[in-house]
Amino acid sequence: MLTAGNVSDVKAAPALLERAGRMRYLLADKGYDADRLRRSLRDAGAVPVIPGRRNRKHTIRYDKPRYRGRHLIENAFCRLKDFRRVATRYDKLAANFLSGVAVATAIAFWL
């Protein structure tokens, strides 16, 4: 379970992945570059598509063409954050926030 306060990406990843279910690939940025996370993804049958940090002693090989598609995901989040209610998380209840995200998604990508 996540604790209150700021939590690094790598520490929050196991809880998120547990809820995500089965996947073939995981595209993530350098914030998720950790040997433990890579190992757990491979054990679960997923291929990590995560570039290595610059300070690594050994360079990490990853699927560069697949990683280039990650910008589409980032663009979608940026578009959703154009909606003030989503960007600032006005709603205290998760169900209300999710409803706001659903409405923002319908407006941003459907209309």
PyRosetta script that sets phi, psi and omega in degrees:
from pyrosetta import init, pose_from_sequence

init()
pose = pose_from_sequence("MLTAGNVSDVKAAPALLERAGRMRYLLADKGYDADRLRRSLRDAGAVPVIPGRRNRKHTIRYDKPRYRGRHLIENAFCRLKDFRRVATRYDKLAANFLSGVAVATAIAFWL")
pose.set_psi(1, 142.1)
pose.set_omega(1, 179.4)
pose.set_phi(2, -75.7)
pose.set_psi(2, 147.1)
pose.set_omega(2, 178.6)
pose.set_phi(3, -99.6)
pose.set_psi(3, 169.0)
pose.set_omega(3, 179.1)
pose.set_phi(4, -73.2)
pose.set_psi(4, 155.5)
pose.set_omega(4, 179.2)
pose.set_phi(5, 96.5)
pose.set_psi(5, -173.2)
pose.set_omega(5, -179.7)
pose.set_phi(6, -77.7)
pose.set_psi(6, 133.1)
pose.set_omega(6, 178.4)
pose.set_phi(7, -126.7)
pose.set_psi(7, 132.6)
pose.set_omega(7, -179.4)
pose.set_phi(8, -65.7)
pose.set_psi(8, 158.5)
pose.set_omega(8, -178.6)
pose.set_phi(9, -57.7)
pose.set_psi(9, -43.2)
pose.set_omega(9, -176.4)
pose.set_phi(10, -66.9)
pose.set_psi(10, -36.5)
pose.set_omega(10, 180.0)
pose.set_phi(11, -71.4)
pose.set_psi(11, -31.0)
pose.set_omega(11, -179.6)
pose.set_phi(12, -83.1)
pose.set_psi(12, -17.7)
pose.set_omega(12, -174.0)
pose.set_phi(13, -59.1)
pose.set_psi(13, -46.1)
pose.set_omega(13, -178.1)
pose.set_phi(14, -58.1)
pose.set_psi(14, -41.0)
pose.set_omega(14, 179.1)
pose.set_phi(15, -65.5)
pose.set_psi(15, -39.0)
pose.set_omega(15, 179.0)
pose.set_phi(16, -68.6)
pose.set_psi(16, -43.0)
pose.set_omega(16, -178.6)
pose.set_phi(17, -67.4)
pose.set_psi(17, -32.6)
pose.set_omega(17, 178.3)
pose.set_phi(18, -62.0)
pose.set_psi(18, -38.2)
pose.set_omega(18, -179.5)
pose.set_phi(19, -82.6)
pose.set_psi(19, -19.5)
pose.set_omega(19, -176.0)
pose.set_phi(20, -73.5)
pose.set_psi(20, -29.0)
pose.set_omega(20, -178.6)
pose.set_phi(21, 88.6)
pose.set_psi(21, -162.3)
pose.set_omega(21, -175.5)
pose.set_phi(22, -77.7)
pose.set_psi(22, 141.4)
pose.set_omega(22, 179.3)
pose.set_phi(23, -146.4)
pose.set_psi(23, 158.5)
pose.set_omega(23, 177.7)
pose.set_phi(24, -92.8)
pose.set_psi(24, -38.5)
pose.set_omega(24, -178.6)
pose.set_phi(25, -134.3)
pose.set_psi(25, 150.7)
pose.set_omega(25, 171.6)
pose.set_phi(26, -126.0)
pose.set_psi(26, 114.0)
pose.set_omega(26, 176.9)
pose.set_phi(27, -94.8)
pose.set_psi(27, 125.2)
pose.set_omega(27, -179.0)
pose.set_phi(28, -150.0)
pose.set_psi(28, 161.7)
pose.set_omega(28, 179.8)
pose.set_phi(29, -88.1)
pose.set_psi(29, -174.6)
pose.set_omega(29, -174.3)
pose.set_phi(30, -65.5)
pose.set_psi(30, -17.0)
pose.set_omega(30, 177.5)
pose.set_phi(31, -64.2)
pose.set_psi(31, -19.9)
pose.set_omega(31, 179.9)
pose.set_phi(32, -101.7)
pose.set_psi(32, 14.0)
pose.set_omega(32, -178.9)
pose.set_phi(33, -78.2)
pose.set_psi(33, 98.4)
pose.set_omega(33, 177.2)
pose.set_phi(34, -149.5)
pose.set_psi(34, 136.7)
pose.set_omega(34, -178.4)
pose.set_phi(35, -60.5)
pose.set_psi(35, -38.7)
pose.set_omega(35, -179.2)
pose.set_phi(36, -63.6)
pose.set_psi(36, -41.8)
pose.set_omega(36, 178.9)
pose.set_phi(37, -66.7)
pose.set_psi(37, -44.3)
pose.set_omega(37, 178.5)
pose.set_phi(38, -59.4)
pose.set_psi(38, -43.2)
pose.set_omega(38, -179.9)
pose.set_phi(39, -63.8)
pose.set_psi(39, -44.0)
pose.set_omega(39, -179.4)
pose.set_phi(40, -66.7)
pose.set_psi(40, -34.3)
pose.set_omega(40, 176.8)
pose.set_phi(41, -66.2)
pose.set_psi(41, -44.4)
pose.set_omega(41, 179.0)
pose.set_phi(42, -64.4)
pose.set_psi(42, -38.5)
pose.set_omega(42, 177.7)
pose.set_phi(43, -62.9)
pose.set_psi(43, -31.9)
pose.set_omega(43, 179.7)
pose.set_phi(44, -84.2)
pose.set_psi(44, -3.0)
pose.set_omega(44, 178.2)
pose.set_phi(45, 91.2)
pose.set_psi(45, 11.4)
pose.set_omega(45, 179.9)
pose.set_phi(46, -103.2)
pose.set_psi(46, 152.9)
pose.set_omega(46, 178.3)
pose.set_phi(47, -101.9)
pose.set_psi(47, 119.4)
pose.set_omega(47, 178.0)
pose.set_phi(48, -76.5)
pose.set_psi(48, 126.9)
pose.set_omega(48, 175.4)
pose.set_phi(49, -112.9)
pose.set_psi(49, 77.8)
pose.set_omega(49, -173.9)
pose.set_phi(50, -132.7)
pose.set_psi(50, 119.7)
pose.set_omega(50, 176.8)
pose.set_phi(51, -69.5)
pose.set_psi(51, 151.9)
pose.set_omega(51, 179.4)
pose.set_phi(52, -82.1)
pose.set_psi(52, 155.3)
pose.set_omega(52, 176.1)
pose.set_phi(53, -71.6)
pose.set_psi(53, 159.7)
pose.set_omega(53, -178.1)
pose.set_phi(54, -65.6)
pose.set_psi(54, -29.5)
pose.set_omega(54, -175.6)
pose.set_phi(55, -85.9)
pose.set_psi(55, 9.6)
pose.set_omega(55, 176.7)
pose.set_phi(56, -71.3)
pose.set_psi(56, 142.7)
pose.set_omega(56, 178.7)
pose.set_phi(57, -72.0)
pose.set_psi(57, -38.2)
pose.set_omega(57, 178.6)
pose.set_phi(58, -115.1)
pose.set_psi(58, 133.2)
pose.set_omega(58, -179.5)
pose.set_phi(59, -69.1)
pose.set_psi(59, 146.9)
pose.set_omega(59, -179.4)
pose.set_phi(60, -97.1)
pose.set_psi(60, 130.9)
pose.set_omega(60, 175.4)
pose.set_phi(61, -89.9)
pose.set_psi(61, 135.8)
pose.set_omega(61, 178.3)
pose.set_phi(62, -148.1)
pose.set_psi(62, 164.8)
pose.set_omega(62, -177.0)
pose.set_phi(63, -78.7)
pose.set_psi(63, 94.2)
pose.set_omega(63, -175.4)
pose.set_phi(64, -63.6)
pose.set_psi(64, -43.7)
pose.set_omega(64, 178.0)
pose.set_phi(65, -60.4)
pose.set_psi(65, -39.2)
pose.set_omega(65, 178.7)
pose.set_phi(66, -68.8)
pose.set_psi(66, -37.1)
pose.set_omega(66, -179.7)
pose.set_phi(67, -66.0)
pose.set_psi(67, -31.3)
pose.set_omega(67, 179.7)
pose.set_phi(68, -61.7)
pose.set_psi(68, -27.8)
pose.set_omega(68, 178.3)
pose.set_phi(69, -72.7)
pose.set_psi(69, -9.2)
pose.set_omega(69, -178.7)
pose.set_phi(70, -63.8)
pose.set_psi(70, -25.8)
pose.set_omega(70, -179.3)
pose.set_phi(71, -62.1)
pose.set_psi(71, -26.0)
pose.set_omega(71, 177.7)
pose.set_phi(72, -64.5)
pose.set_psi(72, -38.5)
pose.set_omega(72, 177.6)
pose.set_phi(73, -66.9)
pose.set_psi(73, -45.0)
pose.set_omega(73, 178.8)
pose.set_phi(74, -61.3)
pose.set_psi(74, -40.6)
pose.set_omega(74, 178.5)
pose.set_phi(75, -62.6)
pose.set_psi(75, -38.1)
pose.set_omega(75, 179.2)
pose.set_phi(76, -64.4)
pose.set_psi(76, -43.1)
pose.set_omega(76, 178.1)
pose.set_phi(77, -65.4)
pose.set_psi(77, -39.3)
pose.set_omega(77, 177.8)
pose.set_phi(78, -62.9)
pose.set_psi(78, -39.3)
pose.set_omega(78, 179.4)
pose.set_phi(79, -65.6)
pose.set_psi(79, -40.2)
pose.set_omega(79, 178.7)
pose.set_phi(80, -66.7)
pose.set_psi(80, -32.7)
pose.set_omega(80, -179.6)
pose.set_phi(81, -74.9)
pose.set_psi(81, -5.2)
pose.set_omega(81, 171.5)
pose.set_phi(82, -67.6)
pose.set_psi(82, -20.6)
pose.set_omega(82, 178.6)
pose.set_phi(83, -89.4)
pose.set_psi(83, 115.5)
pose.set_omega(83, -172.3)
pose.set_phi(84, -56.4)
pose.set_psi(84, -39.6)
pose.set_omega(84, -178.6)
pose.set_phi(85, -61.3)
pose.set_psi(85, -37.1)
pose.set_omega(85, 179.6)
pose.set_phi(86, -77.1)
pose.set_psi(86, -43.7)
pose.set_omega(86, -175.7)
pose.set_phi(87, -64.3)
pose.set_psi(87, -37.2)
pose.set_omega(87, -176.2)
pose.set_phi(88, -99.3)
pose.set_psi(88, -5.9)
pose.set_omega(88, 178.7)
pose.set_phi(89, 53.6)
pose.set_psi(89, 63.9)
pose.set_omega(89, 177.8)
pose.set_phi(90, -63.8)
pose.set_psi(90, -38.7)
pose.set_omega(90, -174.5)
pose.set_phi(91, -73.7)
pose.set_psi(91, 135.1)
pose.set_omega(91, 179.2)
pose.set_phi(92, -84.4)
pose.set_psi(92, -32.2)
pose.set_omega(92, -179.0)
pose.set_phi(93, -87.4)
pose.set_psi(93, 137.0)
pose.set_omega(93, -178.4)
pose.set_phi(94, -61.6)
pose.set_psi(94, -37.2)
pose.set_omega(94, -179.7)
pose.set_phi(95, -64.3)
pose.set_psi(95, -40.6)
pose.set_omega(95, 178.9)
pose.set_phi(96, -68.4)
pose.set_psi(96, -39.4)
pose.set_omega(96, 178.4)
pose.set_phi(97, -63.5)
pose.set_psi(97, -43.9)
pose.set_omega(97, 179.3)
pose.set_phi(98, -62.8)
pose.set_psi(98, -36.9)
pose.set_omega(98, 176.2)
pose.set_phi(99, -63.8)
pose.set_psi(99, -41.3)
pose.set_omega(99, 177.3)
pose.set_phi(100, -63.8)
pose.set_psi(100, -39.4)
pose.set_omega(100, 176.9)
pose.set_phi(101, -64.6)
pose.set_psi(101, -39.8)
pose.set_omega(101, 179.5)
pose.set_phi(102, -64.0)
pose.set_psi(102, -42.6)
pose.set_omega(102, 177.9)
pose.set_phi(103, -65.8)
pose.set_psi(103, -44.0)
pose.set_omega(103, 178.9)
pose.set_phi(104, -62.4)
pose.set_psi(104, -38.9)
pose.set_omega(104, 178.2)
pose.set_phi(105, -64.2)
pose.set_psi(105, -44.0)
pose.set_omega(105, 179.2)
pose.set_phi(106, -61.6)
pose.set_psi(106, -42.3)
pose.set_omega(106, -179.5)
pose.set_phi(107, -70.6)
pose.set_psi(107, -44.2)
pose.set_omega(107, -175.0)
pose.set_phi(108, -71.5)
pose.set_psi(108, -37.3)
pose.set_omega(108, -171.8)
pose.set_phi(109, -113.1)
pose.set_psi(109, -11.7)
pose.set_omega(109, -177.6)
pose.set_phi(110, -109.6)
pose.set_psi(110, -42.1)
pose.set_omega(110, -176.6)
pose.set_phi(111, -84.5)
pose.dump_pdb("model.pdb")
